[in-house]
Amino acid sequence: MTAQTPLFRDSQLPFAKRIDDLLSRLTLEERVAMLHQFGPAVERLGVAAFRTGQEALHGVAWMGPATVFPQAVGLGATWNDELVRRVGEAVSTEARAMRSRDDRVGLNVWAPTVNLLRHPLWGRNEEGYSEDPKLTSAIATAYTRGLRGDHPAYWRTAPVLKHWLAHNNETDRATASSSVRPRVLHEYDLRAFRETVEAGTVAGVMPAYNLVNGRPNHVSPYLREHLRTWTDQDLLVCSDAGAPSNLVDSEHYFDTHEEATAASLIAGVDSFTDHGTDSSQIVERLQGALNQGLLTDSDIDTAVRRQLAIRFRLGEFDPRLDPYADTKDFDTPAHRALAREAAEQAIVLLKNDGLLPLLDLPGQDTRIAVVGLLADECKLDWYSGTLIHRSTPLEGLYERFGADRVDFAEGVDRVRIKTSAGTYLSVPSADDATDEVRGAEGALDPALLAGRTDLPPLTTDTTGTELALIDWGGGVLTLRAPDGRYLSVADDGFVRASADQPGGWVVQETFRLEPHGSHDSHGTHESQESHETHRSHGSHAGGHLLKHVGTGRYVSVTADGVKVAAENPEILELEITERGEDTVARTAAAADVVLVVAGNDPHINGRETEDRTTLALPAHQQRLLEAARAANPRTALVITSSYPYATDPTDLPAVLWTAHGGQAAGAALARVLAGDVSPAGRLPQTWYASDADLPDLLDYDVIGSRQTYLYFEGTPLFPFGHGLSYASFEYGNLVAHVGENSVHVTFTVTNTGSTPADEVAQLYSRAVTPSVSRPRRELLAHRRVHVLPGASTELTFELPLSAFEFWDVVHGIRRVEPGPYELLVGASSEDIRLRATIELDGTPTTPRPVLELGLNAADFDEQRGAEIVDRTKLSGDAVTPAHGNHGNDGTDGPDGPHGSTAELVYRCCDFGPATGTGTVTVEVSGEGSLELALDGGPVIARLDVPATQGPYDYATVVTPFSATGVHDLHIGLGGPVRLAHVGFSG
């Protein structure tokens, strides 16, 4: 060090002092500029530009070739913390290596996603780990530990958890509010974040687009009240892309962007991701908020300090001391082996009646048919990197069994498309065209990648081109040319065979067939007819229009070629030259065993911005499965998908599921099918039997609507934690001992089979006599262990007493309720092998002291037709009838000007001894009425609420009320009232 060297460059000083020094040297303008995602360099101080955000969900994404691991839901299916830690280490190592040659690659990684997989129709199901908060936090902690590295001071990458909070719907995701009652908030949604943050492996979080209880996540008081209390570290909160503007533009929560930006910053947002690389608008809004007195210099400094804390931990200011600075490991043999290992461990054997493993089949020349739309695919998703290596199921089976023993039928429909002039759509030859893979060069924002225009557009001629048609469900089609390129539409509107795969932020490779006559002069249509509907007779009597989904325009034929346009759509006729089920049936009939590989394309019908509408397997794939099964009863179904399906397995001897497994998916699948590896993946979420088992997608009350394995009372298709093995296991010797601060549990697992295999032992608990609704069973711990045939292993778990807590809404605390708890040990949530009961001490449950504390409206035990909303824009909750709820008969109710009604139930309210006539006092806004009853009896008090000026203008309304003893209190809400608090006097 010299006298001229600034203190922030002195590596001997603590980071905090160095940050103080650097902050003092930055001008206000320089500090404000740092708060955009793309912070500029401060050249006069030698401080480099900095970008928050590098996608790294299951490999480094968007920046070109990298090792691609299984999707996050597949990593969750491994139930293997240590494996996932190693995956995180490999991903962050490659991020460092890639950054050394491309400084666009960032080290503040936006991963993992810890949103709970509450609802299987969520479009982003592939991004989460599990429906269970304990499993999610365990896997997330492992992944972030790998991303962070193990150096005490410097981090390999700085992981940010997504998406805070209660975010499980793409439908109206930027305007919808998740109604989350306090118990669900504390026992479910916060838990996945909390345990990972407390582990010290997290650099920050990203708020989600949605609102929670009526308040946008980007101004949530929970960031301050909960998140920042879980750790002493400075956490960096990065906004989601475009979310700061949404506060005004779509959510209309604030009148001006200056107000919105200031409120976000004060709530805890430290980095604004908005308007791409253009920081000028965010800077202007921050400066405007400062000028208007909405922000202070201190507010700016707090956010900049948190960002600088991350940059110091990443070694930016100590390059010679940074232990990860010279990392070069990229696409190493170890990383390739790890990708295959992860893909193997993610495979779940759902059913097996002896068909698998294939090497156990008699004869050495067994013929295997592999059929289905995904049989020769290695699909990527929006958050994948570009493949360096690629292994499809077909390629994996060729390699493992030999190409001479494996037959293949994809099962696409072969079609020609005839125009009204009698000609056919034709794909021109492009022999001199170069092969291009979408995103191979990397992009800071892949949503901006444009389609190819260097290839000739489709034309028409007398013979046309036979195209491969796939109906992905819901009438969404893709069309593929014989050379493997998909029909796509570029910015110029022409249709070309130009895409290696469907993809992009707005997919340009999907189409819909619509009957001619459903299209009116305004470009709209009255009905849709899918390929599946009309394919049985080949054509609609009046012909069809081909609608391009990405642009909403229709295919037309022009002198310059085939394009999409807003008018003059071409009337087309579809001629099916070969049906997919016919080729599948022929191939299946000639084989000894058939593998039907079905599932989804992660860019179609269920992805970011689009939820699914059904659990059903798409009809195209269902008919392929039925054709194979009819031709050969020795048919196994291999589901390769981002989410669960409801497919009847009754007539199938074997069923497997794997998420899209990354670059080694095919090789991994072949090794499991062969028996080289015994499957030991376990379902990270419930597979429901039908759509009828599902709650509404926007119903976040997992307790009240009995969601996930925790509360679901029906019979699932396959339960949470389910997965079979080629071995068999016996559980025994369960011993549980209650200590002062923990419960000590041991048991043994014995491999009673003849195959070395992994087993995933799962430990659950159940409160036997709870005072409130508690989970049917709840995962406390798990462990994946490898056990040799005939060997036993003893597993030991030390469970903190906090694992048995629930959220006490009466006192606003977590507590253990005294009484018996059953410990359940087994191979899944429903396959319980051992049981033991323990007695726990705790704080006894007492009736609600309503005379002393009153009732916060959101602290209900049960509700019907209600939703929680924001009491004020800053903090607090209120309860109101859900929009459109009009009572049991579907008509406008008698109360309130809009007829909306709701009921709240508060159990065991203690109104004390008789002391004469009392009163009830409510804090309420809006207009309508409240009715109070005891134990479901008649109304004993009614309060009419006169109209208040606005939703945040609360009035106090009082009326006589008399009750004694302990009762269940029922409060009926009529009209658009917002109830915040109820108080009683004796």
Steps between C-alpha positions, in 0.01 A plus 500: 500500500610855430370829630321554169318164501135545602378302797250305292797340323659389830434126525613500863197697609156352565258520211271736694770765542602471137139542388468808719805647334383427147154638573654823626690543173199449272291798398125482544460471124741206489320326785162545337630358172613184681141412590407391149571141398771625267706726723762704309869510581643779714820544308647771721508248788584198289168336588371275223151479360281245676197300391263327736348183368640194327255216446638174636204282595647169381810618321623837375222626274466743209874548454568227247626143544524365854440178688124443522377312807147370563224750552458625856197280562719209395770602746227508762403146401848376591434573870879515518639810670865414442452430130321832454779678687748356250279614212496852643879489532537394137260769377678778689839370389388522138361849562845608618670329206259657249544844654875477454445508124170692480438777751131500412469194725399617845587362842185618677298192401121506509445148629353288638123532483354401836133564427312198626333276241161548661300454180611268219341714227739789572684573178837528674476170687832397343683777687414394856622210709196371688157567644648445846679789677745274686616316189512822301716676758732200529560482125523879466751521784710230338494673161583843643779351710652368179447830320654697786809287558660418832746787548422692821531845342472475121216354298525316170160641397234691694162321478167682513188301590193535276212602527392665825210414579198264456544493123342205319299641213590641160138595436481874575830463682575873505160600638367201695511502879576184696281488810728348762372457853758530782530127563561428132748787485707379795459124475525473122609786274762668720659174614670413174671839494575519870701183552713567193571860602583391855757256360711799392531395137275762344591846369145625461152446360292612204142613568235347277269681261184422693338665798457330837195596702435790269848650517769463227797288606733778393373720785442217745565572869593131532841583351573701813286315754618152409773464237753741647451366853618152402865594447756760597632515144409777260253347258458636148139521381479511120173586332355273237520625144257783435337467843587853617301644210215256562428674832355788298434367151309177568439478875409869536613483860670838479417807295856585395818308431686720744265391781525136396878498471541673835260259671688201354836632614376573851332158521835339419553474123868578433537439125245591234464272198306709250527616138776255415846653483361855497540637851389854420134463601575341837766762569255774406235357732742472791621855446139616482416321825798669666395840370145447627618397846374145459852366551807614693867457424507247783240285323722494191807414708329207668422336166845573353664360811318169455611478140861582586497234773430239230769638272761488776405141584543409134860617517457785255723730706752230600585316177829366638328356808192367324539118517268457200656762273693251286223240465515341157306173543239487228333200336742272679468120509396539864220740407378265225501209743314708757236597243438131429499410870246773574280387211515139625412596855205710383319208334195377692364150449127547555382146424668171413327165464825324411558641153809689615795486500534404136815293558290262709289413197564150360712474188798697383339634182203679654365755256413838651265746335536859618214713378343835572538869436783537752681177420770678300493836674721671756282796588620823656300760690509879526768488771729245332841560357591392148584132471859396446411132523165340426353162582141411412322184621546346157871582492543369855331172412705467180817545702397261777333220302626549146317660211422159351274418797313829521222613266357851495174668405444863591124494454457835326222542247636547149300763316484709185324835510291581195407854403173626353673509161572127515872544561689395814722680745860426413829542685767623256837335498764675708799271458752780548340629822705479816372315802418740781400425858287759673702690762832333421686830516341606827282801571444723800131488409411198283147636465648742246642226275342523156408218265703418193438689179788353299291204387239510222134515608257224423348498153234290329525240226310201365652239732589688816708386794398231744511653846516336842208626707481477879198609702635595844152533648243775502525516122857634506697353209854494374594422142843366410670470163672178389842646585393542865443875495175635645277743317551838662412864441763774507452875543425543130194275530614228261464135589826307474629160603768661713493402870696216656237478778195691618617769740536865584314730735218514245507165326490549123466131410145422612177512302130423536264358240162671500196408291436742219188695586601558859714794382323832458596817324666634814747216521332329793347155511199349669639157577812293480536153363815313582682264271383219730135588436502499124777251426265203504346620173801687369337829422237749604230532234576866446875475539720644771693810587847463648553750778848589618481513879793735553361783290131413506496527121399251233706330234448647158653433160654793317706541188811537716434185701298373793463746784271593787274799459211677666274449197442273201564171683549197279238226517693178544429129495704257707583172329628235739738269317596294804350481846740487790318221683525275193879517492516458877275194489709333227823564685357387834357179361841388372678557832540296819458808719379850423602828662261788435676830576240772557495838667525869423702754313601752770426792269142396421185471714644559845795734541580846629204725408268202437337260746370162398126439480493127574697209645402280205761368259449672162267301277763446228728329751213312663407337170863403439509336843174317434620384159823362645321330789243342267775369273721370782399453864866518606491879476659735749425871520792738550370848588753775436344817623525818702194412706262219601243340273183311589541184292335173595778243550267202552575318174869588491758263652748784566496879526792737558522876533794732457520872460683617192837364598744729326786399276532141630128420525498220243809322627369518855160362404655212307718401797199497733286306253778248452552451873851643513360743757207431726255791491466690827347834406196596703209723406550851637129577465167322502376353174124545510265258327294761319430869456209460741751457785649844444400826668476821304842608378473830690392338828810526719337375820662157515336439838145601421488338156700194607786531255822300459578176680494697826121536491362315194244242614433327171684214332786624282612329183846488656576653842769746604829319558401200288756310297583132451829312476639184343592399855280455806555659839399423854476760774547422868623591847331838529607677818399854594619696801378845601779721631504851641522672160459225245363159413757231425379238249677190371389209282657250263452438129590157359531408133313169480537475123781384274584838343721776642272800518425838653210538737344832605393469863235753597405612850162666557305617802135546588344686791260247651263734687551849353284792603499634143518337160851359456658303212400137453873442507796730453851425380758558772810347343619271224817328392605323181731209578669230293455151642658177372295179482459350846656801670341732753566861583394692808367849444501765771310827504514779754180698467474839670181545696423792270426240229175426684384861527200662340404866467278615785282771347369602842838616628687542170775251586625157407452248778499130577164377618534247784376148442566184299672506162529201273828443317458320169791344312469360150570503131240765413240718668251212464736201525562512874702211641564604864310704757576634844324748727678760707369751754614861471472775753397845388280796566143382558232622265252738658189671360543826313505789752279719285417745779870570543635475144200515276534335159713592206266420214759297307557268797196288421491122539269446205354713224254474218506743212756736652836634394769686688590848376734778608386703799722787387755528223777474755396213728223298654222274375126528465238254376236556234256285301679355201421673174197343337393296803121532518382244749397139472225540241714698258280809522569834658475468874276717716785690661704777351453689176693243296368185665845352574507287814753313709515323834786490751520251786709551813507191722497498882451867577485572873249775572548471876234487773174693481556868579192656349460644151822538303591634159677391186720753321625447146758681289365484148500680167282479194123466515276216611424310817637256755300233682621313809380161621617245754556130423317523171182624667282802419638846444538680833655824378499694176714799405420715200808655344443839335708567193852623574700722267732226380625148575765630740271739687387294800205581719425375849152352535357393838186310594374317813617141531458257786663159539650294779725198512686334212340490155585477133442845352359528148524835321311554176620769261256655257606729221846638420603558860858460620511377857827562686432441869223401739504598867270407787413649836324307777 
